[in-house]
Amino acid sequence: MAPAPATAKLDPPAQRPRRQYGVIPYRHRNDKDRIEIMLITSRNTRRWIVPKGWPIGRKPPRDVARREALEEAGLEGSIGQQPFGAFHYQKRLKDGSVVPCRVDVFAFEVERQLKTWLERSERKRRWFDSERAIKLVREQELKDVIAALVRSLEAAGAQSTDSSS
């Protein structure tokens, strides 16, 4: 096989994803059998996403994720010890460049919603039934992680109901 001409453009090497940490905020609906997911809008494109952000110094990932829930959505609650899953997406930076990101997400049971929070004027937040939340997010991996979390929570709820009968 002949070598490529000197003028041929080669594909750039794959860029290693940058790491972010986030939460999937959830609550049990009044009937306790169903799970609701809170989504927030992104600042610029206004698409539905979950709270997430960049690492902060030596702060543990779950603490970063908890802080993002508070700053971006005004949420307080219980967070898992380990990430529940991860998803990838393309992040547009302030300079217009795009970088691949991997977001490790923690399950986050919402216990309190603040009326005012840091990014209130920049984002909307809203509860959705789990099926609707899955349809609204664009990233297939995030859809899959939300679906897996809902299945896990519903199975745990069913087990606790069975054992209390």
C-alpha positions as CSV (number, residue, x, y, z in Angstrom):
1,M,0.0,0.0,0.0
2,A,1.4,3.4,-1.0
3,P,2.0,6.0,1.8
4,A,-0.4,8.8,2.1
5,P,0.6,12.0,0.2
6,A,2.2,14.6,2.4
7,T,-0.8,16.9,1.9
8,A,-3.3,14.4,3.2
9,K,-4.9,15.4,6.5
10,L,-4.7,12.7,9.1
11,D,-7.4,12.3,11.7
12,P,-6.4,14.0,15.0
13,P,-5.6,11.6,17.8
14,A,-8.5,10.8,20.0
15,Q,-8.8,13.4,22.8
16,R,-9.0,11.9,26.3
17,P,-12.4,12.9,27.9
18,R,-12.2,15.5,30.6
19,R,-13.8,14.3,33.9
20,Q,-16.9,15.9,35.5
21,Y,-19.1,14.9,38.4
22,G,-22.8,15.1,38.7
23,V,-26.0,13.9,40.2
24,I,-29.3,12.3,39.1
25,P,-31.8,14.0,41.4
26,Y,-34.8,11.8,42.2
27,R,-37.7,11.5,44.5
28,H,-40.5,9.0,45.1
29,R,-43.9,10.3,43.9
30,N,-46.7,10.6,46.3
31,D,-47.9,7.1,45.5
32,K,-44.3,5.8,46.4
33,D,-44.4,3.3,43.4
34,R,-43.0,5.7,40.9
35,I,-39.8,7.7,40.6
36,E,-39.5,11.3,39.5
37,I,-36.3,12.8,38.1
38,M,-35.4,16.5,38.3
39,L,-33.7,18.0,35.2
40,I,-32.3,21.4,34.8
41,T,-31.6,23.5,31.7
42,S,-28.1,24.2,30.4
43,R,-27.1,27.8,30.5
44,N,-26.7,28.3,26.7
45,T,-28.6,25.8,24.7
46,R,-31.4,25.4,27.3
47,R,-31.5,21.7,26.8
48,W,-32.5,19.4,29.7
49,I,-29.5,18.0,31.6
50,V,-28.5,16.9,35.1
51,P,-26.4,19.0,37.5
52,K,-22.7,18.5,36.9
53,G,-19.4,20.2,37.1
54,W,-15.6,20.2,37.0
55,P,-13.4,18.7,39.8
56,I,-12.6,21.2,42.6
57,G,-9.0,20.8,43.9
58,R,-8.8,17.7,46.1
59,K,-12.5,17.7,46.9
60,P,-13.9,14.1,46.7
61,P,-16.1,13.5,43.6
62,R,-19.3,13.0,45.6
63,D,-18.7,16.4,47.4
64,V,-18.3,18.1,44.0
65,A,-21.5,16.5,42.8
66,R,-23.4,17.5,45.9
67,R,-22.2,21.1,45.5
68,E,-23.3,21.1,41.8
69,A,-26.8,20.0,42.9
70,L,-27.0,22.9,45.3
71,E,-25.5,25.6,43.0
72,E,-27.2,24.6,39.8
73,A,-30.6,23.4,41.1
74,G,-30.9,24.4,44.7
75,L,-31.1,20.9,46.0
76,E,-30.1,19.2,49.2
77,G,-30.3,15.5,49.9
78,S,-28.7,12.2,50.3
79,I,-26.0,11.2,47.8
80,G,-24.6,7.7,47.0
81,Q,-21.2,6.7,48.3
82,Q,-20.0,5.7,44.8
83,P,-21.1,6.9,41.3
84,F,-24.1,5.0,40.0
85,G,-22.9,5.3,36.4
86,A,-21.4,7.6,33.8
87,F,-22.1,9.2,30.5
88,H,-20.2,11.1,27.8
89,Y,-21.0,14.3,26.0
90,Q,-19.4,17.1,24.0
91,K,-18.9,20.3,26.1
92,R,-18.7,23.6,24.3
93,L,-16.2,25.8,26.2
94,K,-16.4,29.6,26.5
95,D,-13.8,30.0,23.7
96,G,-16.0,28.1,21.4
97,S,-14.0,24.9,21.3
98,V,-15.6,21.5,22.0
99,V,-14.1,18.9,24.3
100,P,-15.3,15.4,25.1
101,C,-16.3,14.9,28.8
102,R,-17.1,11.9,30.9
103,V,-19.5,12.6,33.8
104,D,-19.6,10.2,36.8
105,V,-23.1,10.6,38.2
106,F,-24.3,9.8,41.7
107,A,-27.8,8.9,42.7
108,F,-29.1,11.9,44.7
109,E,-32.3,11.6,46.7
110,V,-33.7,15.1,47.1
111,E,-34.8,16.0,50.6
112,R,-35.1,19.7,50.2
113,Q,-35.6,22.3,47.4
114,L,-34.4,25.8,48.1
115,K,-36.5,28.7,46.9
116,T,-33.3,30.7,46.0
117,W,-30.0,29.3,44.8
118,L,-26.8,30.5,43.1
119,E,-27.8,29.8,39.5
120,R,-31.5,30.4,39.8
121,S,-31.6,33.2,37.2
122,E,-29.6,31.1,34.7
123,R,-31.5,27.8,34.7
124,K,-34.9,26.2,35.0
125,R,-35.5,23.2,37.1
126,R,-38.4,20.8,36.8
127,W,-39.6,17.4,38.0
128,F,-40.5,14.8,35.4
129,D,-41.9,11.3,35.6
130,S,-38.9,9.0,34.8
131,E,-40.2,8.1,31.3
132,R,-40.5,11.8,30.3
133,A,-37.1,12.6,31.7
134,I,-35.5,9.9,29.7
135,K,-37.1,11.2,26.5
136,L,-36.0,14.8,27.2
137,V,-32.3,14.2,27.7
138,R,-30.2,14.0,24.5
139,E,-27.3,11.8,25.5
140,Q,-28.1,8.1,25.0
141,E,-25.7,7.1,27.8
142,L,-27.5,9.5,30.2
143,K,-30.9,8.1,29.1
144,D,-29.5,4.6,29.9
145,V,-28.1,5.6,33.3
146,I,-31.4,7.3,34.3
147,A,-33.4,4.2,33.2
148,A,-31.0,1.9,35.2
149,L,-31.3,4.0,38.3
150,V,-35.1,4.1,38.1
151,R,-35.2,0.3,37.6
152,S,-32.9,-0.1,40.6
153,L,-35.0,2.2,42.8
154,E,-38.3,0.7,41.8
155,A,-37.0,-2.9,42.5
156,A,-35.7,-1.8,45.9
157,G,-39.1,-0.2,46.6
158,A,-40.9,-3.4,45.5
159,Q,-38.7,-5.5,47.8
160,S,-39.3,-3.3,50.8
161,T,-43.1,-3.5,50.1
162,D,-42.9,-7.3,49.8
163,S,-41.0,-7.7,53.1
164,S,-43.4,-5.5,55.0
165,S,-46.5,-7.5,53.9
